[in-house]
């Protein structure tokens, strides 16, 4: 089962605090969408509205074309996986997974068959007789997924489901989640504050800030061509370089940029990803620099650089292994890798 989701002008307040304002979003059936943003941006509030745990003060929620704004959670075609898993400790895994079908009136034999099928789907075949305390964190997460899928939801909602796992297990579970979603075809809406997680698993990323959507689209586009300064800074690391409109176009402390300046802003911020800074020749010559700090990260060195033309700036570059503090280089970048935004006013 799967269905599209439509949010139409969704807004909500908690007292004087506006948690969401005018949220409009279309999610295609079978998409894996991540809601990404810092704490307090409204992503969990939006997930609660999708699940029916919170009724919005403004707007409409449609699932499969049906208006479900006022429909309670138990009657919605959704299921939710929480960060703490919320498994029943006194029940076997088989009974945990079969709990939803049991509440729907399914007989014991049938729901046990469904439970075993879903446990096998998440890699826990034959484990139905175990109890939650016998499992690792990753295995408990799989049981929570199996339990949610057992009710055959059109939309599966995931509230930071990997937040309690260590880094290695979290990355493994990211791959498993993506593969599982591809197998079952259900629409997944996944809340996270982890940018790498969002990019690794999503068909589309929705970047949120202060109760609104800053950007949304395929991870590659949002990362390489963000539509707002906030999205550029939140969706991975970026260098922020001040710029202004000059007689010849875009001017910066690191030299003029051979790039047409969009819009009519007099002052701008130029965003450049660390991997886009190179040692050597390029269309944009940023001049000499020296390595102030260097951190070895396996595939690359994260280097903090002091540019000679603007020593008050600090730039971050991802360089090949071997670079050390004190080393000199000549910086260059491709203007096509830049994102330019109007300077934000306080």
N, C-alpha and C positions, 0 to 999 in steps of 0.2 A: 504494500500500500504506500502511496505517496501523493502529495498534493502541493499546489502552489500556495504561497502565503502573501497576503497584501495588507500593508499597514497604511491607513489613510488619515493623515493629520493627527497622529496619536500624541496626546499630551497628558501630563500628570504632575500634580504637586503634592508634597508632603508639608502641610502647613504653609509657611511662606517660601519654602524652597521649591523651585521649579525643577523637577527631576528630568522631565522630558518636555520638549516643545516642538510641536508640528512635525513629528516623525512620519515621513513617507518612504515606503520601501516595498519593492517587489522582489519576491524570492521564487524562483522557478521550481517546479516539481522536480525532485531528485537532486537538487543542488546541496552542496555542503558549504554553509555560510558561517563565518566567524564574526562575532561582535567583539571588536577590539577597542580597548581604551583604558585610561587610568582609573583608579578607584574613584567612585563618585560621579562617573561620566554618564550613568544611566543605563548601562548595558544590562545589569541584572534586573533593574526595574522593567526594562523592555521584555526580557525573557519571562518575567513573572506575568506580564500582561499577555504574552503569547500563550502561556500555559493556563491562564484563567485564574491564577492566584491573586490577581489584582485587576480591578476594573478601571480602565482609563477614564479620566474626567473629560477628555476630548477625543474625538476620532473614532475610527472603526477598525476592527480586526477581521479579516476574511481568510478562511482556510478552505481551499477547494471551491472558492466562489461563494461560500456560505458565510453569512455574518455571524461570528461567534463571540462578539464583544461582551455579551451578557451571559454567555454559556459557562456554567461552572466547570472546573477541571475534570471531574469524573465523566462529563458528557462531551468533552472535546476529543477530537481525533489526534490527541497529543500524548506524549509520555515524557517524563523528565528524569534525567540522571543528575544527582547532586554530587558535590565534591566529597561529602562524607559517606557516600554510598547508601546509607540508611538501610542496611540489610537487617533482617530480624535474626538476632543471635541464637535464639532457641530453635529456629527452623533449619532443616536441611537446605542445601542449595536447590534441590528439586522443588521444595515447597516455597522457597523464596521466589524463584522464577515463576512458579505456577500461581502465585498469589493473585495477580491481576485477573487471569482467566477464572480463578476460583470465585472472585468477587463478581465476575460477569455471569456466573451460574454454570460454568463448564464442569462436567463430571470429573471424578478423580482420575480415571484411566486416561481420559483425553488430555487433561491438563498436565499429567505426568509425561505424556508423550510429547506435548508441546515444549515442556521444560527441558526434556532431554535433547530435543532438536535444537533449542536455542543455546543450551550449554555447549553442544557440539559445535555450533556456529561460531562461538567465541573461543574455541580451543580447550574446552573443559569436558570433553566427552568422558563419560564414566565416572564423573565426580559428583553426581547428584546426591549421593548419600552423605557427603561431607557437610560440616558446618562452617560458618564464616571464620571462626577463630583458627581453623586449620589452614587458612589460605594466606598467601602473601598479599601485599597491597595491590599489585597488578592483577592478581587473580580475583580479588574482591571487586575490583573495577569491572572486570569482565562479567562477573555475576550481575552487577548492577545494570550493565548494558543488556545482558540476556533477559533480565526481568522486564526492562522497559520495552524490549522488542517483542516479548511474549504477548503483549496486548495488541500487536499489529497496528501501531500508530501510523498515521499519515505523515506526522511531523515528530521528530525526536529532538528534544531540547536538552542541551548539556550545559550545566552550570559549573564552569571551571573543573571539569571532571578529572583532570590530571594534576591539579595543583598540589596534592599531597604526596606525589611520587617523586623519587629522586631523579636526577637528570637523565641517567642512562635508561631507566625504566620508562620515564616520560617520553623519551624519543622513540623507544620501541612501541609504546602504546599509541603514539601519533600515527605510526605506520599501520598499526593494526586497525585503528579507528577508520582511517581512510580506506583501507582494503575492505573492511566490513561494510562501510557505507556504499561502496561500489557493488558489493554482492547483493545487499538487500534493496538498494534503490530508494530508500526512504529519504525524505528531506531532512537534513540535519541542520540545526541552528545551535552553534557552540559559542559560549561566552568565555573569553580569556583576556588576560592582560599581557600575555607573552607574545611578542611580535614574531619571534621565530616559529612558535607553535602555530600561529594564525597563518603564516605564509606556507608552512609545511603541509597543512592538511586541507586548506580551503579552496573551493572553486572561486569564491568571492569573499573579500574582506570588507567589513563595514567598520570604518574608524569613527569612534564617537568621542565627543568632548562636550562637557557642560550641557548635557541633555539634548544634543543635536548631532546630526551626521555630518562629519567633516569631509569624508570621502568614501566612496565605495566602488568596488570593481575587482577584476582579477588581481591577485597578489602582485604579479610582475608589473602591471601598469601602475598600481597604487605605490609601489616601492620606487619605480623608476620615474614616474611622471605624477607625483602627488598633486592634488588640486588645492591644497592649502598649506600654509606654513606649519600649522600644527601637525597635519598628517605627515609632512616631510620629516619633522623632528621626532614624531612618535613611532613611525614605521621604520625603525632601524636608526643607526647612527648617521649623522650628517654634519658637515662643516657649514657654518653660517658665516658668510662673508658680507660685510656691508657694501652697498653699491649705490650709485646715483646716476641720474640722467645727465650726460654731458653732450658737448657739441658733436662728438663723433659716435655717440651711442652709450653703451654701458661702461662706466668707469668704476674701478675698485682700487683699494690700497695696494693690490697686487698687480695692478696694471689694467689697461683697457681690455675688454672682452669683445672678440669679433662675433657679436650676437645682437640682433635687433631687440631693443627693449620693449616689451609688450605694455599695453595700457598707457596711462598718462601719469603714473606716480613719479614724483621727483626722486624719492629715496626708496631703495629696494633692499631685499635680503637675497643673496645668492646662495643656494644650497647645493652642496657637492658631496657625494658619497665618498667615504674613505678609499674604496677600491678604484675610484675614478682618478685619483691622483697618481701620477707616474713620475719616474725618474728619467728625464731625457727630453727629446723634442716633442712638441705638440702644437696644435692650432692655437691654444691659449698658453702662453709662456708666463708662468707665475714667478719666475726668477729663482735665484739660489736659496737654499734652506739648509738647516742642519738638524740632525736628529737629537732631540732633547731627552726623550725616553723611548725605550723599545721593549715591548713585551712579546715574548715568543708564544705563539698560539698554535703551533703545529704546522698548518698549511701556510701560514703567513705570520709576519711580525706586525703588531699594532704599534705604529710609531707616532709619537707626538713630535711635531715639527715646528721650528721657529723660522718663519720666512724672513729673508734679509730685507725685503722691501717694506715689511710691516711687522717688526719684531714684537709689537704689542699683541699680535694675533697668535693663536695656537691652532695648528691644523692637525688633523688625524689622518694618517694614510695606512693602508694595508699593503705592505711591501713584501717581497720575497724573503724567505729566511736568510739570515746573515747580516742584516743591518744592526748596528750597535750605536749607543749614544756617542755623539761627537762626529759622526759620519756626515759628510757633505753630499748634497745632491742638487739637481736642478729640476724644479717642479714644472709639470705641464699637465694639461687636461684637455679633453675634447669638449668644446662648448655645447655639443649635443647632449652631454651628460648633466648639464646644469638645469636646475629649476629656479625660477626667479619669481619672487612674491613682493607685493608692496610692503614697505616697512610698517609694522604694527605700531599704532599709537597707544600710549599708556591709558 
